[in-house]
């Protein structure tokens, strides 16, 4: 019987039981895809990250309870936290490599970890009527990114109080739906719904901010912004637009360490 080290970390928060929980499995070598998907389902968290150490970088993959995804911010931040704080990684920068998203970086700056991710390219969408059917209010604007629809609504209270129609969202031809507005105190706020990936509402979605950062840079004429994700657990993100890439920063808290027993 083999044992796999597993950690659970709450990402984009400075306190337990908030932010977005992610599981991190440290592997010596890649295991069967079906086994990784089974572990993701067994963990039943928004994401489980699997990581293999190479000579000068770490290979990383991400699984929801139902599918492998192209990119996950909170599980990458959680993985970096484990490597920095639990595994004795030396240095202030970690290089990750994803076969689906290319080279990604995580940098530790005091008590924050910043993710260096590519920004999304957005196009105007004419799906306002369909999105209204999903969230119950008509968006001011709708955009389509690489994987998600983005609906801009009037106010923070609209985002906080909306009642999504999850079955309707699941029929969108996308990974999920981001709903966003200008914030009352933070620069912007959002919620993310991804039933297509087995996650009805994600507590804090780092990858969604690769779309939100260029969108709100244009609207607010700012390259450094604070963001809140208004799920029940909630999360705080520090956002910086670097042109073709962006920095997404946050804190994390270790919740659990353990072992998985694989026959």
C-alpha positions, 0 to 999 in steps of 0.5 A: 500500500502506498501513501500520498501526502495530502494537505488542506489549505484555506486560500485567499483568507487570513482565518480558517473556515473562510476563503476557498479550501483546496487539497494538495497531493504531493506525488513522486511521479504522476499517477493514473488520471482516473485515480486522481479524478477519484481522489478529487471526488473523494475530497469533494472540494472545489479543487484538488491539486496534484504536484510532482517535483522536477529539477527546477520547477513543479508540474501541477494539475487540478481536479474538481470532483468531476473534471480536470480543469485548465487553470485554478488559482486558489489551489495553486496559491494553496500549493505554494503555501504548502511548499513554502511553509510545510515542505521547507522550500528555499527561495521566494519564487516557485515555478509551476508548469501546467500542460494546459496553462503553461508556466505559472509562478508563485512569489512570497512577499511577507505574509502574501503569496502572489500568483503570476498568471496570463490575463484573459482576452475578453470579447463583448457578448450578446447573451444578456437575455440568457444571462438574465435568465440565469441570475434574475437581473439584466446585466449592464454588459456581458463578456466572454473570456476563454472559459467563462461568461462575465456579467457586469451588474449595477452594484455590490448589493446586486452581486451579494443578493442575487439568487442564481438559477444553477440549472440554467447556468449549467446549460451555458456553453462555458466553464461557468459564469462570473457576476461582477460589479464595482465595489463599495469599499473594494475596487470590485466584487464578484461571485462565480458559478461553475456547475458545469465543473461540479461546483455550483458556487466557488468560494474564491476563484483565482482564475476568474480574476485573470478575466476580471483584472483586465476588465476592471483596469479598463473601467477604473483606469487602475492597474492595482486593485483590491477585490472581494468575492462575495460567497458565504465563505468570502475571500480577499484578493490583491490584483495587479495588471502587468499587461499580458500577465497579472498578479493575484495575491492573497493569504492562506491558512493550513487546515489539515495534513494527512496521508491517503492510502492507495492500494 
